[in-house]
Amino acid sequence: MQPQRKPTGLQEIVTTYLAAAGEYGQPVALGSLGAREEVESVLSAFDEDYHISRFLHFRNDTGESYNINGFPQTHLTIDSEIQSIL
């Protein structure tokens, strides 16, 4: 298991997501993106930004729940079209 690092920006979140998912469009557990507090903070901020959030799809499924903008979420899927803003 790799040590969890703080995701600092959109590019890093996307890179970390792709490492876990293998490709765009695959759901990954939020826990695979880093430490809880940082993941919740960074993804909540991205979820509030329309230009970013339209490419992010959260899901509350089986697994460890994270608080993203006040809602319990367990997984994230990112659309490949996010490359247009990276």
C-alpha positions as CSV (number, residue, x, y, z in Angstrom):
1,M,0.0,0.0,0.0
2,Q,1.4,3.4,-1.0
3,P,1.4,6.3,1.5
4,Q,-1.5,8.6,0.9
5,R,-0.5,12.1,-0.4
6,K,-2.4,15.2,-0.6
7,P,-4.1,15.8,-4.0
8,T,-3.2,19.4,-4.7
9,G,-4.8,20.1,-8.1
10,L,-7.0,18.9,-10.8
11,Q,-4.2,17.4,-12.8
12,E,-3.0,15.4,-9.8
13,I,-6.6,14.2,-9.0
14,V,-7.0,13.1,-12.7
15,T,-3.6,11.4,-12.7
16,T,-4.3,9.6,-9.4
17,Y,-7.8,8.6,-10.7
18,L,-6.3,7.2,-13.9
19,A,-3.7,5.2,-11.9
20,A,-6.5,3.6,-9.9
21,A,-9.1,3.2,-12.6
22,G,-6.9,2.3,-15.6
23,E,-9.0,4.5,-17.9
24,Y,-11.6,7.2,-17.9
25,G,-15.2,6.2,-17.1
26,Q,-14.5,3.6,-14.5
27,P,-15.6,4.2,-10.9
28,V,-12.9,4.3,-8.2
29,A,-13.2,4.3,-4.4
30,L,-12.6,7.8,-3.0
31,G,-10.1,6.2,-0.6
32,S,-7.8,5.4,-3.4
33,L,-7.3,9.1,-4.2
34,G,-5.6,10.1,-0.9
35,A,-6.2,11.0,2.7
36,R,-9.8,11.6,3.7
37,E,-9.6,15.3,4.7
38,E,-7.7,16.3,1.6
39,V,-9.9,14.3,-0.7
40,E,-13.1,15.7,0.8
41,S,-11.8,19.3,0.7
42,V,-10.4,19.2,-2.8
43,L,-13.3,17.3,-4.4
44,S,-15.8,19.5,-2.6
45,A,-14.2,22.5,-4.1
46,F,-14.1,21.0,-7.6
47,D,-17.7,19.9,-7.2
48,E,-18.7,23.6,-6.7
49,D,-17.0,24.6,-9.9
50,Y,-19.3,24.1,-12.9
51,H,-16.4,23.9,-15.4
52,I,-14.9,21.0,-13.5
53,S,-17.9,19.3,-11.9
54,R,-19.6,18.5,-15.2
55,F,-16.8,15.9,-15.7
56,L,-17.0,14.4,-12.2
57,H,-19.6,11.9,-11.3
58,F,-20.0,10.8,-7.6
59,R,-21.7,7.8,-6.4
60,N,-22.8,6.6,-3.0
61,D,-22.4,2.8,-3.1
62,T,-20.9,0.1,-0.9
63,G,-17.6,1.2,0.8
64,E,-16.1,3.9,2.9
65,S,-18.2,7.1,2.8
66,Y,-16.7,10.5,2.2
67,N,-18.4,13.9,2.7
68,I,-18.4,15.7,-0.6
69,N,-20.3,19.0,-0.2
70,G,-22.4,17.6,2.6
71,F,-23.4,14.4,0.8
72,P,-22.1,10.9,1.5
73,Q,-20.1,9.6,-1.5
74,T,-18.0,6.5,-2.0
75,H,-16.9,6.5,-5.6
76,L,-15.8,8.9,-8.4
77,T,-16.0,8.5,-12.1
78,I,-14.3,11.0,-14.4
79,D,-15.2,11.6,-18.0
80,S,-12.4,11.7,-20.6
81,E,-13.6,15.1,-21.8
82,I,-12.0,16.6,-18.7
83,Q,-8.8,16.6,-20.8
84,S,-10.2,19.7,-22.5
85,I,-9.7,21.8,-19.4
86,L,-6.3,20.3,-18.2
